[in-house]
Amino acid sequence: MDSLHYGVVRFEDRWKVVGKGLRWGDFASQTEALAAAQRLADQARGLDLDVTLHAHDADGVLHQQG
């Protein structure tokens, strides 16, 4: 099974969803970006892909989301 990793990453004062070859969206908050990443993940899972979400914490370290 193929595997995708999406990250919710802060770029200056905005948030984006990133992945291999992907930098998508321009969100004002991490919450908005996480919701968009979750929608992308749900669509990919519908195609039988394994998806893992990650997000920056307050210190800029990526952590896997539950």
PDB file of N, CA, C, O and CB in Angstrom:
ATOM      1  N   MET A   1       0.849  -1.184   0.000  1.00  0.00           N
ATOM      2  CA  MET A   1       0.000   0.000   0.000  1.00  0.00           C
ATOM      3  C   MET A   1       0.889   1.239   0.000  1.00  0.00           C
ATOM      4  O   MET A   1       1.876   1.300   0.733  1.00  0.00           O
ATOM      5  CB  MET A   1      -0.963   0.003   1.226  1.00  0.00           C
ATOM      6  N   ASP A   2       0.540   2.220  -0.819  1.00  0.00           N
ATOM      7  CA  ASP A   2       1.277   3.467  -0.851  1.00  0.00           C
ATOM      8  C   ASP A   2       1.011   4.275   0.409  1.00  0.00           C
ATOM      9  O   ASP A   2      -0.043   4.150   1.033  1.00  0.00           O
ATOM     10  CB  ASP A   2       0.909   4.276  -2.092  1.00  0.00           C
ATOM     11  N   SER A   3       1.977   5.100   0.772  1.00  0.00           N
ATOM     12  CA  SER A   3       1.862   5.902   1.986  1.00  0.00           C
ATOM     13  C   SER A   3       2.133   7.366   1.661  1.00  0.00           C
ATOM     14  O   SER A   3       3.071   7.691   0.933  1.00  0.00           O
ATOM     15  CB  SER A   3       2.839   5.395   3.076  1.00  0.00           C
ATOM     16  N   LEU A   4       1.299   8.240   2.209  1.00  0.00           N
ATOM     17  CA  LEU A   4       1.460   9.686   2.066  1.00  0.00           C
ATOM     18  C   LEU A   4       1.692  10.304   3.435  1.00  0.00           C
ATOM     19  O   LEU A   4       1.172   9.827   4.444  1.00  0.00           O
ATOM     20  CB  LEU A   4       0.221  10.321   1.381  1.00  0.00           C
ATOM     21  N   HIS A   5       2.475  11.365   3.454  1.00  0.00           N
ATOM     22  CA  HIS A   5       2.679  12.145   4.672  1.00  0.00           C
ATOM     23  C   HIS A   5       2.354  13.596   4.346  1.00  0.00           C
ATOM     24  O   HIS A   5       2.933  14.183   3.433  1.00  0.00           O
ATOM     25  CB  HIS A   5       4.149  11.995   5.221  1.00  0.00           C
ATOM     26  N   TYR A   6       1.434  14.159   5.094  1.00  0.00           N
ATOM     27  CA  TYR A   6       1.096  15.574   4.974  1.00  0.00           C
ATOM     28  C   TYR A   6       1.526  16.268   6.252  1.00  0.00           C
ATOM     29  O   TYR A   6       1.355  15.745   7.354  1.00  0.00           O
ATOM     30  CB  TYR A   6      -0.431  15.781   4.704  1.00  0.00           C
ATOM     31  N   GLY A   7       2.084  17.454   6.084  1.00  0.00           N
ATOM     32  CA  GLY A   7       2.472  18.250   7.240  1.00  0.00           C
ATOM     33  C   GLY A   7       1.781  19.595   7.208  1.00  0.00           C
ATOM     34  O   GLY A   7       1.588  20.181   6.143  1.00  0.00           O
ATOM     35  N   VAL A   8       1.410  20.079   8.375  1.00  0.00           N
ATOM     36  CA  VAL A   8       0.865  21.430   8.524  1.00  0.00           C
ATOM     37  C   VAL A   8       1.996  22.267   9.096  1.00  0.00           C
ATOM     38  O   VAL A   8       2.420  22.078  10.236  1.00  0.00           O
ATOM     39  CB  VAL A   8      -0.435  21.465   9.455  1.00  0.00           C
ATOM     40  N   VAL A   9       2.477  23.203   8.271  1.00  0.00           N
ATOM     41  CA  VAL A   9       3.723  23.905   8.573  1.00  0.00           C
ATOM     42  C   VAL A   9       3.499  25.407   8.544  1.00  0.00           C
ATOM     43  O   VAL A   9       2.782  25.935   7.694  1.00  0.00           O
ATOM     44  CB  VAL A   9       4.829  23.511   7.577  1.00  0.00           C
ATOM     45  N   ARG A  10       4.124  26.071   9.484  1.00  0.00           N
ATOM     46  CA  ARG A  10       4.028  27.529   9.558  1.00  0.00           C
ATOM     47  C   ARG A  10       5.100  28.159   8.674  1.00  0.00           C
ATOM     48  O   ARG A  10       6.275  27.803   8.760  1.00  0.00           O
ATOM     49  CB  ARG A  10       4.172  28.019  11.023  1.00  0.00           C
ATOM     50  N   PHE A  11       4.686  29.098   7.824  1.00  0.00           N
ATOM     51  CA  PHE A  11       5.580  29.895   6.998  1.00  0.00           C
ATOM     52  C   PHE A  11       5.340  31.345   7.383  1.00  0.00           C
ATOM     53  O   PHE A  11       4.351  31.956   6.977  1.00  0.00           O
ATOM     54  CB  PHE A  11       5.341  29.649   5.454  1.00  0.00           C
ATOM     55  N   GLU A  12       6.261  31.886   8.172  1.00  0.00           N
ATOM     56  CA  GLU A  12       6.119  33.227   8.737  1.00  0.00           C
ATOM     57  C   GLU A  12       4.828  33.293   9.549  1.00  0.00           C
ATOM     58  O   GLU A  12       4.735  32.638  10.587  1.00  0.00           O
ATOM     59  CB  GLU A  12       6.123  34.312   7.614  1.00  0.00           C
ATOM     60  N   ASP A  13       3.827  34.062   9.111  1.00  0.00           N
ATOM     61  CA  ASP A  13       2.596  34.176   9.905  1.00  0.00           C
ATOM     62  C   ASP A  13       1.424  33.425   9.291  1.00  0.00           C
ATOM     63  O   ASP A  13       0.281  33.634   9.697  1.00  0.00           O
ATOM     64  CB  ASP A  13       2.225  35.631  10.072  1.00  0.00           C
ATOM     65  N   ARG A  14       1.687  32.548   8.312  1.00  0.00           N
ATOM     66  CA  ARG A  14       0.639  31.785   7.640  1.00  0.00           C
ATOM     67  C   ARG A  14       0.933  30.296   7.762  1.00  0.00           C
ATOM     68  O   ARG A  14       2.044  29.906   8.122  1.00  0.00           O
ATOM     69  CB  ARG A  14       0.522  32.197   6.154  1.00  0.00           C
ATOM     70  N   TRP A  15      -0.059  29.463   7.462  1.00  0.00           N
ATOM     71  CA  TRP A  15       0.065  28.014   7.543  1.00  0.00           C
ATOM     72  C   TRP A  15      -0.208  27.401   6.181  1.00  0.00           C
ATOM     73  O   TRP A  15      -1.062  27.881   5.436  1.00  0.00           O
ATOM     74  CB  TRP A  15      -0.896  27.436   8.600  1.00  0.00           C
ATOM     75  N   LYS A  16       0.523  26.334   5.858  1.00  0.00           N
ATOM     76  CA  LYS A  16       0.352  25.613   4.603  1.00  0.00           C
ATOM     77  C   LYS A  16       0.344  24.115   4.875  1.00  0.00           C
ATOM     78  O   LYS A  16       0.850  23.647   5.895  1.00  0.00           O
ATOM     79  CB  LYS A  16       1.469  25.981   3.598  1.00  0.00           C
ATOM     80  N   VAL A  17      -0.239  23.377   3.943  1.00  0.00           N
ATOM     81  CA  VAL A  17      -0.190  21.917   3.972  1.00  0.00           C
ATOM     82  C   VAL A  17       0.918  21.521   2.994  1.00  0.00           C
ATOM     83  O   VAL A  17       0.919  21.946   1.839  1.00  0.00           O
ATOM     84  CB  VAL A  17      -1.599  21.255   3.587  1.00  0.00           C
ATOM     85  N   VAL A  18       1.851  20.710   3.466  1.00  0.00           N
ATOM     86  CA  VAL A  18       2.964  20.292   2.628  1.00  0.00           C
ATOM     87  C   VAL A  18       3.023  18.770   2.562  1.00  0.00           C
ATOM     88  O   VAL A  18       2.531  18.068   3.446  1.00  0.00           O
ATOM     89  CB  VAL A  18       4.293  20.864   3.160  1.00  0.00           C
ATOM     90  N   GLY A  19       3.624  18.295   1.514  1.00  0.00           N
ATOM     91  CA  GLY A  19       3.857  16.876   1.312  1.00  0.00           C
ATOM     92  C   GLY A  19       4.903  16.740   0.228  1.00  0.00           C
ATOM     93  O   GLY A  19       5.456  17.743  -0.224  1.00  0.00           O
ATOM     94  N   LYS A  20       5.180  15.544  -0.191  1.00  0.00           N
ATOM     95  CA  LYS A  20       6.165  15.342  -1.248  1.00  0.00           C
ATOM     96  C   LYS A  20       5.680  16.028  -2.519  1.00  0.00           C
ATOM     97  O   LYS A  20       4.687  15.615  -3.118  1.00  0.00           O
ATOM     98  CB  LYS A  20       6.416  13.828  -1.498  1.00  0.00           C
ATOM     99  N   GLY A  21       6.386  17.075  -2.921  1.00  0.00           N
ATOM    100  CA  GLY A  21       6.008  17.821  -4.117  1.00  0.00           C
ATOM    101  C   GLY A  21       4.778  18.693  -3.951  1.00  0.00           C
ATOM    102  O   GLY A  21       4.211  19.146  -4.945  1.00  0.00           O
ATOM    103  N   LEU A  22       4.352  18.940  -2.720  1.00  0.00           N
ATOM    104  CA  LEU A  22       3.115  19.688  -2.463  1.00  0.00           C
ATOM    105  C   LEU A  22       3.364  20.815  -1.466  1.00  0.00           C
ATOM    106  O   LEU A  22       3.952  20.597  -0.406  1.00  0.00           O
ATOM    107  CB  LEU A  22       2.012  18.747  -1.935  1.00  0.00           C
ATOM    108  N   ARG A  23       2.925  21.990  -1.803  1.00  0.00           N
ATOM    109  CA  ARG A  23       2.810  23.110  -0.859  1.00  0.00           C
ATOM    110  C   ARG A  23       1.494  23.763  -1.211  1.00  0.00           C
ATOM    111  O   ARG A  23       1.379  24.449  -2.227  1.00  0.00           O
ATOM    112  CB  ARG A  23       4.043  24.140  -0.948  1.00  0.00           C
ATOM    113  N   TRP A  24       0.484  23.541  -0.351  1.00  0.00           N
ATOM    114  CA  TRP A  24      -0.881  23.891  -0.713  1.00  0.00           C
ATOM    115  C   TRP A  24      -1.531  24.761   0.351  1.00  0.00           C
ATOM    116  O   TRP A  24      -1.345  24.549   1.550  1.00  0.00           O
ATOM    117  CB  TRP A  24      -1.705  22.637  -0.935  1.00  0.00           C
ATOM    118  N   GLY A  25      -2.293  25.739  -0.106  1.00  0.00           N
ATOM    119  CA  GLY A  25      -3.114  26.556   0.774  1.00  0.00           C
ATOM    120  C   GLY A  25      -2.360  27.724   1.370  1.00  0.00           C
ATOM    121  O   GLY A  25      -1.138  27.831   1.273  1.00  0.00           O
ATOM    122  N   ASP A  26      -3.124  28.581   1.982  1.00  0.00           N
ATOM    123  CA  ASP A  26      -2.618  29.763   2.676  1.00  0.00           C
ATOM    124  C   ASP A  26      -3.628  30.063   3.772  1.00  0.00           C
ATOM    125  O   ASP A  26      -4.627  30.745   3.544  1.00  0.00           O
ATOM    126  CB  ASP A  26      -2.417  31.004   1.693  1.00  0.00           C
ATOM    127  N   PHE A  27      -3.356  29.548   4.959  1.00  0.00           N
ATOM    128  CA  PHE A  27      -4.332  29.583   6.048  1.00  0.00           C
ATOM    129  C   PHE A  27      -3.869  30.512   7.166  1.00  0.00           C
ATOM    130  O   PHE A  27      -2.680  30.594   7.471  1.00  0.00           O
ATOM    131  CB  PHE A  27      -4.572  28.172   6.599  1.00  0.00           C
ATOM    132  N   ALA A  28      -4.827  31.204   7.767  1.00  0.00           N
ATOM    133  CA  ALA A  28      -4.523  32.132   8.846  1.00  0.00           C
ATOM    134  C   ALA A  28      -4.210  31.420  10.158  1.00  0.00           C
ATOM    135  O   ALA A  28      -3.514  31.970  11.011  1.00  0.00           O
ATOM    136  CB  ALA A  28      -5.678  33.080   9.046  1.00  0.00           C
ATOM    137  N   SER A  29      -4.723  30.194  10.324  1.00  0.00           N
ATOM    138  CA  SER A  29      -4.514  29.485  11.580  1.00  0.00           C
ATOM    139  C   SER A  29      -4.129  28.030  11.335  1.00  0.00           C
ATOM    140  O   SER A  29      -4.403  27.462  10.278  1.00  0.00           O
ATOM    141  CB  SER A  29      -5.771  29.557  12.444  1.00  0.00           C
ATOM    142  N   GLN A  30      -3.497  27.458  12.325  1.00  0.00           N
ATOM    143  CA  GLN A  30      -3.150  26.049  12.264  1.00  0.00           C
ATOM    144  C   GLN A  30      -4.418  25.193  12.204  1.00  0.00           C
ATOM    145  O   GLN A  30      -4.449  24.175  11.513  1.00  0.00           O
ATOM    146  CB  GLN A  30      -2.286  25.654  13.476  1.00  0.00           C
ATOM    147  N   THR A  31      -5.446  25.600  12.917  1.00  0.00           N
ATOM    148  CA  THR A  31      -6.703  24.860  12.931  1.00  0.00           C
ATOM    149  C   THR A  31      -7.297  24.753  11.526  1.00  0.00           C
ATOM    150  O   THR A  31      -7.748  23.681  11.123  1.00  0.00           O
ATOM    151  CB  THR A  31      -7.702  25.533  13.877  1.00  0.00           C
ATOM    152  N   GLU A  32      -7.297  25.861  10.782  1.00  0.00           N
ATOM    153  CA  GLU A  32      -7.810  25.840   9.413  1.00  0.00           C
ATOM    154  C   GLU A  32      -6.966  24.916   8.529  1.00  0.00           C
ATOM    155  O   GLU A  32      -7.505  24.140   7.740  1.00  0.00           O
ATOM    156  CB  GLU A  32      -7.831  27.264   8.827  1.00  0.00           C
ATOM    157  N   ALA A  33      -5.654  25.006   8.668  1.00  0.00           N
ATOM    158  CA  ALA A  33      -4.760  24.174   7.860  1.00  0.00           C
ATOM    159  C   ALA A  33      -4.917  22.700   8.208  1.00  0.00           C
ATOM    160  O   ALA A  33      -4.900  21.853   7.315  1.00  0.00           O
ATOM    161  CB  ALA A  33      -3.305  24.605   8.056  1.00  0.00           C
ATOM    162  N   LEU A  34      -5.069  22.381   9.489  1.00  0.00           N
ATOM    163  CA  LEU A  34      -5.282  20.991   9.893  1.00  0.00           C
ATOM    164  C   LEU A  34      -6.585  20.442   9.325  1.00  0.00           C
ATOM    165  O   LEU A  34      -6.642  19.285   8.908  1.00  0.00           O
ATOM    166  CB  LEU A  34      -5.287  20.876  11.417  1.00  0.00           C
ATOM    167  N   ALA A  35      -7.620  21.255   9.307  1.00  0.00           N
ATOM    168  CA  ALA A  35      -8.903  20.815   8.743  1.00  0.00           C
ATOM    169  C   ALA A  35      -8.746  20.520   7.248  1.00  0.00           C
ATOM    170  O   ALA A  35      -9.284  19.530   6.750  1.00  0.00           O
ATOM    171  CB  ALA A  35     -10.002  21.893   8.970  1.00  0.00           C
ATOM    172  N   ALA A  36      -8.020  21.368   6.542  1.00  0.00           N
ATOM    173  CA  ALA A  36      -7.789  21.136   5.113  1.00  0.00           C
ATOM    174  C   ALA A  36      -6.954  19.879   4.906  1.00  0.00           C
ATOM    175  O   ALA A  36      -7.248  19.083   4.014  1.00  0.00           O
ATOM    176  CB  ALA A  36      -7.089  22.351   4.470  1.00  0.00           C
ATOM    177  N   ALA A  37      -5.915  19.690   5.721  1.00  0.00           N
ATOM    178  CA  ALA A  37      -5.071  18.497   5.616  1.00  0.00           C
ATOM    179  C   ALA A  37      -5.888  17.240   5.904  1.00  0.00           C
ATOM    180  O   ALA A  37      -5.689  16.208   5.264  1.00  0.00           O
ATOM    181  CB  ALA A  37      -3.873  18.590   6.586  1.00  0.00           C
ATOM    182  N   GLN A  38      -6.797  17.325   6.855  1.00  0.00           N
ATOM    183  CA  GLN A  38      -7.643  16.177   7.179  1.00  0.00           C
ATOM    184  C   GLN A  38      -8.547  15.834   6.000  1.00  0.00           C
ATOM    185  O   GLN A  38      -8.768  14.658   5.711  1.00  0.00           O
ATOM    186  CB  GLN A  38      -8.489  16.463   8.437  1.00  0.00           C
ATOM    187  N   ARG A  39      -9.072  16.850   5.316  1.00  0.00           N
ATOM    188  CA  ARG A  39      -9.904  16.590   4.130  1.00  0.00           C
ATOM    189  C   ARG A  39      -9.084  15.909   3.034  1.00  0.00           C
ATOM    190  O   ARG A  39      -9.560  14.969   2.397  1.00  0.00           O
ATOM    191  CB  ARG A  39     -10.516  17.908   3.594  1.00  0.00           C
ATOM    192  N   LEU A  40      -7.852  16.381   2.811  1.00  0.00           N
ATOM    193  CA  LEU A  40      -6.975  15.740   1.832  1.00  0.00           C
ATOM    194  C   LEU A  40      -6.689  14.295   2.224  1.00  0.00           C
ATOM    195  O   LEU A  40      -6.711  13.397   1.382  1.00  0.00           O
ATOM    196  CB  LEU A  40      -5.661  16.519   1.695  1.00  0.00           C
ATOM    197  N   ALA A  41      -6.422  14.081   3.506  1.00  0.00           N
ATOM    198  CA  ALA A  41      -6.130  12.732   4.002  1.00  0.00           C
ATOM    199  C   ALA A  41      -7.337  11.821   3.810  1.00  0.00           C
ATOM    200  O   ALA A  41      -7.183  10.671   3.399  1.00  0.00           O
ATOM    201  CB  ALA A  41      -5.726  12.775   5.490  1.00  0.00           C
ATOM    202  N   ASP A  42      -8.527  12.316   4.101  1.00  0.00           N
ATOM    203  CA  ASP A  42      -9.740  11.512   3.935  1.00  0.00           C
ATOM    204  C   ASP A  42      -9.939  11.114   2.472  1.00  0.00           C
ATOM    205  O   ASP A  42     -10.330   9.983   2.185  1.00  0.00           O
ATOM    206  CB  ASP A  42     -10.969  12.285   4.442  1.00  0.00           C
ATOM    207  N   GLN A  43      -9.671  12.040   1.548  1.00  0.00           N
ATOM    208  CA  GLN A  43      -9.799  11.729   0.128  1.00  0.00           C
ATOM    209  C   GLN A  43      -8.786  10.658  -0.281  1.00  0.00           C
ATOM    210  O   GLN A  43      -9.127   9.723  -1.005  1.00  0.00           O
ATOM    211  CB  GLN A  43      -9.606  13.001  -0.721  1.00  0.00           C
ATOM    212  N   ALA A  44      -7.548  10.794   0.181  1.00  0.00           N
ATOM    213  CA  ALA A  44      -6.510   9.819  -0.157  1.00  0.00           C
ATOM    214  C   ALA A  44      -6.840   8.449   0.426  1.00  0.00           C
ATOM    215  O   ALA A  44      -6.623   7.426  -0.225  1.00  0.00           O
ATOM    216  CB  ALA A  44      -5.141  10.293   0.351  1.00  0.00           C
ATOM    217  N   ARG A  45      -7.359   8.426   1.642  1.00  0.00           N
ATOM    218  CA  ARG A  45      -7.740   7.146   2.253  1.00  0.00           C
ATOM    219  C   ARG A  45      -8.860   6.481   1.450  1.00  0.00           C
ATOM    220  O   ARG A  45      -8.936   5.254   1.379  1.00  0.00           O
ATOM    221  CB  ARG A  45      -8.186   7.355   3.723  1.00  0.00           C
ATOM    222  N   GLY A  46      -9.722   7.290   0.853  1.00  0.00           N
ATOM    223  CA  GLY A  46     -10.777   6.763  -0.006  1.00  0.00           C
ATOM    224  C   GLY A  46     -10.216   6.074  -1.248  1.00  0.00           C
ATOM    225  O   GLY A  46     -10.902   5.277  -1.887  1.00  0.00           O
ATOM    226  N   LEU A  47      -8.966   6.387  -1.583  1.00  0.00           N
ATOM    227  CA  LEU A  47      -8.279   5.743  -2.706  1.00  0.00           C
ATOM    228  C   LEU A  47      -7.382   4.607  -2.214  1.00  0.00           C
ATOM    229  O   LEU A  47      -6.528   4.112  -2.949  1.00  0.00           O
ATOM    230  CB  LEU A  47      -7.446   6.774  -3.490  1.00  0.00           C
ATOM    231  N   ASP A  48      -7.591   4.206  -0.963  1.00  0.00           N
ATOM    232  CA  ASP A  48      -6.850   3.114  -0.326  1.00  0.00           C
ATOM    233  C   ASP A  48      -5.375   3.444  -0.111  1.00  0.00           C
ATOM    234  O   ASP A  48      -4.517   2.566  -0.199  1.00  0.00           O
ATOM    235  CB  ASP A  48      -6.967   1.859  -1.161  1.00  0.00           C
ATOM    236  N   LEU A  49      -5.087   4.712   0.169  1.00  0.00           N
ATOM    237  CA  LEU A  49      -3.729   5.132   0.508  1.00  0.00           C
ATOM    238  C   LEU A  49      -3.621   5.305   2.016  1.00  0.00           C
ATOM    239  O   LEU A  49      -4.569   5.739   2.670  1.00  0.00           O
ATOM    240  CB  LEU A  49      -3.352   6.449  -0.225  1.00  0.00           C
ATOM    241  N   ASP A  50      -2.474   4.968   2.555  1.00  0.00           N
ATOM    242  CA  ASP A  50      -2.184   5.165   3.972  1.00  0.00           C
ATOM    243  C   ASP A  50      -1.660   6.591   4.145  1.00  0.00           C
ATOM    244  O   ASP A  50      -0.718   6.991   3.460  1.00  0.00           O
ATOM    245  CB  ASP A  50      -1.144   4.102   4.502  1.00  0.00           C
ATOM    246  N   VAL A  51      -2.259   7.357   5.052  1.00  0.00           N
ATOM    247  CA  VAL A  51      -1.887   8.761   5.221  1.00  0.00           C
ATOM    248  C   VAL A  51      -1.539   9.034   6.672  1.00  0.00           C
ATOM    249  O   VAL A  51      -2.232   8.592   7.588  1.00  0.00           O
ATOM    250  CB  VAL A  51      -3.025   9.692   4.759  1.00  0.00           C
ATOM    251  N   THR A  52      -0.456   9.765   6.865  1.00  0.00           N
ATOM    252  CA  THR A  52      -0.056  10.217   8.194  1.00  0.00           C
ATOM    253  C   THR A  52      -0.004  11.741   8.178  1.00  0.00           C
ATOM    254  O   THR A  52       0.574  12.336   7.269  1.00  0.00           O
ATOM    255  CB  THR A  52       1.328   9.605   8.617  1.00  0.00           C
ATOM    256  N   LEU A  53      -0.608  12.369   9.182  1.00  0.00           N
ATOM    257  CA  LEU A  53      -0.588  13.822   9.318  1.00  0.00           C
ATOM    258  C   LEU A  53       0.418  14.229  10.386  1.00  0.00           C
ATOM    259  O   LEU A  53       0.570  13.563  11.410  1.00  0.00           O
ATOM    260  CB  LEU A  53      -1.993  14.359   9.665  1.00  0.00           C
ATOM    261  N   HIS A  54       1.100  15.339  10.121  1.00  0.00           N
ATOM    262  CA  HIS A  54       2.050  15.919  11.063  1.00  0.00           C
ATOM    263  C   HIS A  54       1.739  17.410  11.171  1.00  0.00           C
ATOM    264  O   HIS A  54       1.170  17.995  10.248  1.00  0.00           O
ATOM    265  CB  HIS A  54       3.540  15.673  10.610  1.00  0.00           C
ATOM    266  N   ALA A  55       2.106  18.022  12.284  1.00  0.00           N
ATOM    267  CA  ALA A  55       1.905  19.469  12.437  1.00  0.00           C
ATOM    268  C   ALA A  55       3.002  20.052  13.299  1.00  0.00           C
ATOM    269  O   ALA A  55       3.516  19.406  14.213  1.00  0.00           O
ATOM    270  CB  ALA A  55       0.523  19.776  13.052  1.00  0.00           C
ATOM    271  N   HIS A  56       3.353  21.305  12.983  1.00  0.00           N
ATOM    272  CA  HIS A  56       4.320  22.042  13.786  1.00  0.00           C
ATOM    273  C   HIS A  56       3.753  22.304  15.179  1.00  0.00           C
ATOM    274  O   HIS A  56       2.569  22.607  15.322  1.00  0.00           O
ATOM    275  CB  HIS A  56       4.700  23.368  13.098  1.00  0.00           C
ATOM    276  N   ASP A  57       4.595  22.188  16.202  1.00  0.00           N
ATOM    277  CA  ASP A  57       4.186  22.636  17.532  1.00  0.00           C
ATOM    278  C   ASP A  57       4.654  24.080  17.716  1.00  0.00           C
ATOM    279  O   ASP A  57       5.158  24.690  16.773  1.00  0.00           O
ATOM    280  CB  ASP A  57       4.772  21.703  18.654  1.00  0.00           C
ATOM    281  N   ALA A  58       4.496  24.620  18.896  1.00  0.00           N
ATOM    282  CA  ALA A  58       4.854  26.026  19.149  1.00  0.00           C
ATOM    283  C   ALA A  58       6.344  26.296  18.931  1.00  0.00           C
ATOM    284  O   ALA A  58       6.734  27.435  18.674  1.00  0.00           O
ATOM    285  CB  ALA A  58       4.471  26.413  20.575  1.00  0.00           C
ATOM    286  N   ASP A  59       7.185  25.249  19.032  1.00  0.00           N
ATOM    287  CA  ASP A  59       8.623  25.400  18.836  1.00  0.00           C
ATOM    288  C   ASP A  59       9.051  25.090  17.412  1.00  0.00           C
ATOM    289  O   ASP A  59      10.246  25.113  17.119  1.00  0.00           O
ATOM    290  CB  ASP A  59       9.370  24.510  19.792  1.00  0.00           C
ATOM    291  N   GLY A  60       8.107  24.797  16.511  1.00  0.00           N
ATOM    292  CA  GLY A  60       8.421  24.524  15.128  1.00  0.00           C
ATOM    293  C   GLY A  60       8.841  23.092  14.845  1.00  0.00           C
ATOM    294  O   GLY A  60       9.386  22.807  13.779  1.00  0.00           O
ATOM    295  N   VAL A  61       8.594  22.188  15.787  1.00  0.00           N
ATOM    296  CA  VAL A  61       8.929  20.772  15.601  1.00  0.00           C
ATOM    297  C   VAL A  61       7.692  20.046  15.092  1.00  0.00           C
ATOM    298  O   VAL A  61       6.593  20.229  15.617  1.00  0.00           O
ATOM    299  CB  VAL A  61       9.447  20.128  16.932  1.00  0.00           C
ATOM    300  N   LEU A  62       7.882  19.210  14.054  1.00  0.00           N
ATOM    301  CA  LEU A  62       6.758  18.428  13.518  1.00  0.00           C
ATOM    302  C   LEU A  62       6.463  17.241  14.393  1.00  0.00           C
ATOM    303  O   LEU A  62       7.371  16.519  14.806  1.00  0.00           O
ATOM    304  CB  LEU A  62       7.048  17.961  12.097  1.00  0.00           C
ATOM    305  N   HIS A  63       5.184  17.037  14.680  1.00  0.00           N
ATOM    306  CA  HIS A  63       4.734  15.893  15.467  1.00  0.00           C
ATOM    307  C   HIS A  63       3.588  15.202  14.739  1.00  0.00           C
ATOM    308  O   HIS A  63       2.744  15.853  14.123  1.00  0.00           O
ATOM    309  CB  HIS A  63       4.296  16.332  16.890  1.00  0.00           C
ATOM    310  N   GLN A  64       3.572  13.889  14.819  1.00  0.00           N
ATOM    311  CA  GLN A  64       2.487  13.127  14.211  1.00  0.00           C
ATOM    312  C   GLN A  64       1.185  13.426  14.951  1.00  0.00           C
ATOM    313  O   GLN A  64       1.148  13.504  16.179  1.00  0.00           O
ATOM    314  CB  GLN A  64       2.796  11.604  14.233  1.00  0.00           C
ATOM    315  N   GLN A  65       0.127  13.589  14.171  1.00  0.00           N
ATOM    316  CA  GLN A  65      -1.182  13.860  14.744  1.00  0.00           C
ATOM    317  C   GLN A  65      -1.937  12.555  14.932  1.00  0.00           C
ATOM    318  O   GLN A  65      -1.796  11.626  14.136  1.00  0.00           O
ATOM    319  CB  GLN A  65      -1.983  14.829  13.854  1.00  0.00           C
ATOM    320  N   GLY A  66      -2.744  12.489  15.994  1.00  0.00           N
ATOM    321  CA  GLY A  66      -3.475  11.273  16.325  1.00  0.00           C
ATOM    322  C   GLY A  66      -4.596  10.927  15.452  1.00  0.00           C
ATOM    323  O   GLY A  66      -5.259   9.913  15.671  1.00  0.00           O
TER     324      GLY A  66
END
